[in-house]
Amino acid sequence: MSMEVRLTPDEEARLAEIAAIVGSNPEQLIKDAAFSLLEEDRRFRDAVKTGLAQANRGELIGEAEMDVRIERMFPS
């Protein structure tokens, strides 16, 4: 299967600039970005499914515990 992505000249120039900075070529940079996005989407969907399954089993935490976890993640 072959795909084509159409970019404006400005987008192509920016892509070439970024590819040069990271030591890649524009085509490979696009492939890497697309696959990275797809992999992150898969991980997110898996995490949502896991969370829903836990919720359906009643494995929930209370608001106070959630506040503690959020504070640990994002200290004020």
C-alpha positions in Angstrom: 0.0 0.0 0.0 1.3 3.4 -0.9 0.1 6.7 0.6 0.7 10.3 -0.4 0.8 13.3 2.0 0.5 16.7 0.4 2.3 19.5 2.1 2.6 23.1 1.3 6.0 24.4 0.3 6.4 26.0 3.7 5.5 22.7 5.4 8.0 20.8 3.2 10.7 23.3 4.1 9.9 23.0 7.8 9.9 19.2 7.6 13.3 19.2 5.8 14.7 21.5 8.5 13.5 19.3 11.3 14.7 16.2 9.5 18.2 17.7 9.1 18.3 18.7 12.8 17.5 15.1 13.9 19.7 13.5 11.3 16.9 11.8 9.3 15.2 12.3 6.0 11.7 13.9 5.7 10.0 10.6 4.6 11.4 8.7 7.5 10.5 11.5 9.9 6.9 11.4 8.7 6.8 7.6 9.1 8.3 7.7 12.6 5.8 10.4 13.7 2.9 8.5 12.3 3.8 5.2 13.9 4.5 7.0 17.2 1.1 8.6 17.1 -0.6 5.3 16.3 1.3 3.5 19.1 0.4 6.2 21.7 -3.3 5.9 20.5 -3.1 2.2 21.1 -1.7 2.6 24.6 -4.3 5.1 25.4 -7.2 2.9 24.2 -5.8 0.0 26.1 -5.6 2.1 29.3 -9.2 3.2 28.9 -10.3 -0.4 28.4 -8.4 -1.4 31.5 -9.9 1.5 33.5 -13.4 0.7 32.3 -13.0 -3.0 33.2 -11.8 -2.0 36.7 -14.7 0.3 37.2 -17.1 -2.4 36.1 -15.6 -4.7 38.7 -16.1 -1.9 41.3 -12.4 -1.3 41.7 -12.7 2.4 42.2 -10.8 4.8 44.5 -12.4 7.5 46.6 -12.1 11.2 45.9 -9.6 11.8 48.8 -7.2 9.1 47.4 -7.5 10.6 43.9 -6.6 14.0 45.3 -3.5 12.5 46.9 -2.5 10.9 43.7 -3.0 14.0 41.7 -1.0 16.1 44.2 1.8 13.6 43.9 1.7 13.9 40.1 1.4 17.6 40.1 2.8 19.1 43.3 1.8 22.7 43.9 
